[in-house]
Amino acid sequence: MTTIKDSVHDHIEVEGVAAALLDTPPVQRLRNVKQLGTVHLVYPSANHTRFEHSLGVYHLADRALGHLGIAGRRAERVRAAAILHDIGHCPFSHNVEGVVERHTGKRHDDVDDLLASGRVADVLASHDIDPGTIADLVAGEGELAQLVAGELDVDRMDYLVRDAHHTGVPYGTIDTGRLVRELTFIDGDLVLGEGNVQTAESLLLARALMNPTVYSHHVARISKSMLRRATEDFLAETDTTARELRRMDDHDLVVALRRHDGAGDIARRLSERDLYKRAVWAELGDVDEAVVGADHEAVREFERDIAADANVPEFSVVVDVQGEPSMRESSTGVLVNGEVRRLHEQSTLVNALRLAQREQWRLGVYAPAEHVEAVGQAAERVLGLETEGALVSEVSTPGRYASLQDFE
């Protein structure tokens, strides 16, 4: 058994197949992949990694298995999946995942190829565990997969409390102890036991509050969009493949971008926190449906058209389009009067959070400070924005969007 001191869960005891997997290269690589990508440019202490998060997921999964009375080989498979669930992450976590997926078809939870050979495969074989079974669990397939990749998964529980701890933001603080203790299986579905509507709501509320404050903070979105754009250009103009990039860590990618002429300026800006500014920050109701649903190629076309209209270099325009707001956790199952009900059917809070989520949605168009005015006006014309209120000049009107979450 190995005992590890964790900043969130205190002492974590790791044994069996999970302990053997800890020192494999794919798991150790996660020490150099930030959990929150570029969010450290907003919250300086947000430097925690996918490695410590994986330990936390293992810890909560182990506790959940104990409360559920699941033991033996079935439990060992879940513990292995918990330790391995993030080995498919790209550098800077989700920040460049979409870029890699377009080239490889692989998301972070597609890990079958990473488990089929090498040290991880050897460890699994030595414990008589089929790599394909673990890959299925990580991908959310099967009843027990709900523990690590479902609506009530321990992955979500750990990242909320861990992200809150390391950013210093209190909104993600949830009662993981109660959540884990109250998990139960009803007809193959993982649900919360009787009397836990508020427990389920707390998970939903924590996620809803962390989103605008941390995950979608405007500086986080700008820096993430800049990193994504630089990575796209790097892959397009070098011999490095997306498969190779997928196996890099954060440091590898930063060095590669700095050495590349096309992406070098953005890499420098990210390193020096000399970030683009908001030229447009538009609400959902002000944006055409075709823009909201635009795919990658359409977004790149918008960028080219805006740059041409504003008479600025193409790399000076970054369009950041979020998808339609969604709230997967709202379908969480809760036992009420002996019947499994979905949270959105039982909780009036869900509808309020859905409305808040739509109100928080923003379309961003970013540019270097010297081009903000021209790009903002061009973006309004090209994207057909409904109102001049969508325009922002962070240079000329720096206090316009000031709030407790603005740490410029």
N, C-alpha and C positions, 0 to 999 in steps of 0.2 A: 504494500500500500504506500502511496505517496500523498503527503499532506501539503497543501499549498495555501498560503495566506492570500486571501482575496480582499480587495478594497470594499467590495459590496456584500459578499456573503460570509465574510470572516474566513474560517478554515474550511477548505474543500478537500475531502478525502477521495482520492482517485485510485481505483484498483482494477484488476482484471484486464480485459481487452482495452479499456479506455486508457489505463496507465501505460500499456505497451504502445499505444498509438501516439501518445503525447510527444515522443521524441522522433517521430518520423518527419522527414523534410516537408511534406505538404502541410502538416500541422504547425511546425515551427516557423514556416514562412509567414503564418498569420501574425507573428509578433511584429512584422514590419508592414502590416496593412491596417491603416486607421479605421476604426469602427465607423466614424462619422465623416470620412473623406476630408473635405476642406472646411468643415465647421470650426476647426481650431482657429481659423482666421476671424471668427466672431467671438468664440469662447476659448481663450488661450489654453485652458486646462483640458480641453477635449482632445487629448492625445491618446486615449485608450484604444486598444487594438482588438482585432477579431480573435486573437488568441485568448485573451482573458474573457471575452464574451463567450467563446466556446466552452471554456471551463465553467462559466456560470450556467450555461444551458445544460451541460452535463450534470451539474449539481442539482438544479431544479428538476431535471428529468429523473435523476436517481431518487429524489425525495417523492416525486409523484408516483413512481413505480412502487415504492414502499407502501404508500397510502392506498394504492389500488390493489395491492396484494399480488403484483406481477413479479415473478422471479425466474431464475433459471436462464435458459438460452434465449427466451423471448426478451427478457430484461437486458441481457448482454447486448443483443442486437440494437436495442433502443439506445443504450449507453454509447455504443460505438457510433451510431448515427448522430448522437448529440455532439460528440467530439469532432466528428468529421463534417458536420452539416454546412460549414462555411468554407471548406477548402477550395470550392469552385469560384470564390470571389476574385475579381480583378483588383489591380492596384486601386487604392482609394475607394474600395468597396463599390457602392452602387453608382458612383459618379461617372464611370466610363463603361458600365455594364452594357448599356444600349449599343455603344459603338462596337464592342466585341461581339455581341449577339448578332448584329447585322452581318458580320463577316463569318461567324462560326456556327450560328444557330444555337449556341450554348448560353444558357443563363447560369447564375451562380449555383442553382440547385440541380443542375445537370452534371453529376459527378461520376457517372458510370465509367468514363474513360480514365478518370483519375484514380479509381479504385482497382482497376483491372491488372495493374502491374506495379513493380517497385516495392518499396518498403511497406507501404500500407497493405498491399495485397499479401505480402509475406506474413504480416502480423495477423490479418484476418484469417488466413489459411491456418496458422498455428493455433488459432482458437476455434477452428472448424466453423467459420462464419463465411457465408457466401457473399462476395462483394456486390452481386446483383441485388440481394435482399437489402443491403445497406443503402445502395443507390435508390432503391424504390422508397425506402423510409424517408430519405432526405428529400425526395421529390414529392412526398406527401401521399404516397400510394399505400393503402392498407390501413386497417383499424388503428394499430399502434402508432402509425405515422402521424396521427392527429396530435400526439404529444409534442412532436418537434416541428411539425409543418401544418398546423391547422388553425382554426379560429381562436382556440384557447391554448395555443402552444406555449411551451416554456421559453421558446426563442423570444417571443414578444415580451413576456414577463421580464426576462433578463435585460433586454436592450432598453426597455423603458426606465427601469430603476438605475441601470448603469449609465445611460446617457444623462439622466437627471443628476446623478452623483458627480459626474465628471464635468458637466457644464455649469453646475451650481444652480440649475433651474429646478425648482421644487415640484413642477407639475407632473412629472413622470413617477412620483413616489406612490407606489401601490403596495398593497399587502400581499406579497408573493406567498407568504406562509398560508394565509387563508385560501388564496386561489388554488394552491397545490393541494391542500387538504380537502377541498370541496369538489375536486374533480371526480367524476364517476362516468362509467360507460352505461348507456341505456340503448339497447337494440343496436349496438355497434357505433353509436355516436358518443363522442366525448362531450359531456355537458357539466354544468355546475349543479350541485345538489340543492335540495329544498331550502328556500329562504335566502337565496343569493342573487336576487335581481340587482341589488345595489352593488354587490361585489363585481358583477359583470359590467355594470354601468361605470364603475371606477376605472376599469381597464379601458373602456371606450373613451371616457372623459380625459384620462391621462394622455392617450394618443392624440385626441383632438386638440388638447392644449399644447402639447409638445410640437405639433406640426408647424404652426406659424411662428412659434418662439424659437425653435431650434432647426428642425428639418427643412422648413421652407423660409427661414429668415432670408431677407433679400440679399444680404452679403453672401450667405451660403449658396444661394441660387446663382448669383453672378459668378462666383469663383468656380462653382461646379460647371457652369456652362462654358466658361473660358477653358477649363481643363479638358472638357469634352471636345471642344472645337480644336484645340491644339493636338489632341490625340488622334482625331480624325485626319488632320492634315499630315501628321507624322506617319500614319499607316499608309496614306495615299501616296506619299512621296519617298518612302524608304523601302528597303527589302525586308524589314521586320514584318512578320505575319501576325495576325490577330491571335493565333494560337500561342505564339511566343509571348506576345504582350500579356495574354491572360495569365501566364505563369510568372510574370514580373511581380515585384513588390513595389511599394510606394517610391522607395529610393531609386530603384532601377528605372522606373518611368520618368521621374524628375530628371535624372542624368541624361537619359535618352532624348528627352524634349529639349533640354538645354543645348545639346550638341547639334540639334537640327535647325537649320537656318529658318525654315518656315514657322516652326513652333517655338523657336527660342525666345522671341519677344514675350509671348504669353507666359512661358515658363519663368522668365525673369520677373514679370509683373506679379505672378503668384508668389514667388519667393520673397519679393520685396513688399508685398501687399499693396501694390500699385494697381488697383483693380479698375475695371471698366465701371461706368456709372449708369444709372437707370435713365434711359431716354424716354421709355414708355413703361408705365406700370398700370395696366388697364384691368378693370373689373370684368367679370364674366359677361354681364349684361351688355357691355360695350363692344364685345368682340364677336365677329361673325362666326357662325357655326362651322363654316369651312376652315376657318383658321384654328379653332379649338380642336378640330379633328385632324389637323394636318399631319402627314407622315414626314419622315426625315427628309425625303427629296423635296417635298413642298416647302419645308422650313428653309432648306438651303436656297431654294429659289427666291423665297421672301428676302433672305439676307442679301442675295445678289441684286435684287430689284431695289431694295432700300438703299444699298450702297451706291448704286448707279444714280438713283434719284437725288441722293444727298451729295453726290460727287465726292465720295470718300473711298479709300481702299476697302476692298471686300472684307478683309480680316478685321476691319474696324466695326463691323456690325455682327452682333450675336442675338438671335431671336430665341427666346426661351418659352416654349409652349407646353403647359401642363395639360394632361388629359382631363376628361370630365371628372369631377369630384366623385369619389366612391368611399364607402365605409363598410369594408368586408366584415368587421367585427360585429356589425349590427345584427347579423344572423346567428350569433352565438346562442347555443341552446342552454336554457335554464329550467330546472324542475320547479313547477308551480302547481301546488295541490295534486301532486302525483303525476302530472302531465308535463311532457317536454314542450316548452314554448320557445319561440325565437324572440330574442331580446327586442327587436323592433316591433313585435306584436304586443309586448308587455310593458314597454318603457316609453313614457311620453318624452323622456330626455333625448331619445334617439333622434326624433324629428327635429328638435331644437339644434342638436349638434350637426345634423345634415344641413340645415339652413345656414348655420354658422360656417360650415365648410365651404358652401357655395359663395358666401359673402367674402371669405378670405381668399378665394381663387384670384390669381393675377397672371396676366400675360406680361412678360418682361422683354424689353428690347434694350440691349446694353451697348455702350460705345465708350471709347476713351473720352476723357473730360473735354478735350478740345472739339470733339465732334458731336457732343450730346444734343445741342440745339438743332443742328441740321438733320441728324439722324432721327430725332423725335418727330420733326415735322414730316420728313419723308416717310417714316413708318406709319404715320396717321393716314397719309394718302395711299400708300401701297396696300396696307392691311384693311383700309376702309373702316377705321374706328369710328364709333358712333358719336363720341363726345370729345371735346377738347380737354375735358377733365382727365382724360387718360394720359395726357402728356405730363411729363415730369422733367424738370431741370434740376438735378441735384447740385449743379454748379451755381446757378443763379438764385435758386430758392432752396437752400440747404435745410431749412427747418420745416418744409412743407409736410413731410411724412414723419417727422420726429415722434418717437414714442419710447416707452421703456425698453423696447427691444432693439432700438437703434444704437449701436455702439461704434459708430464711425469715429 
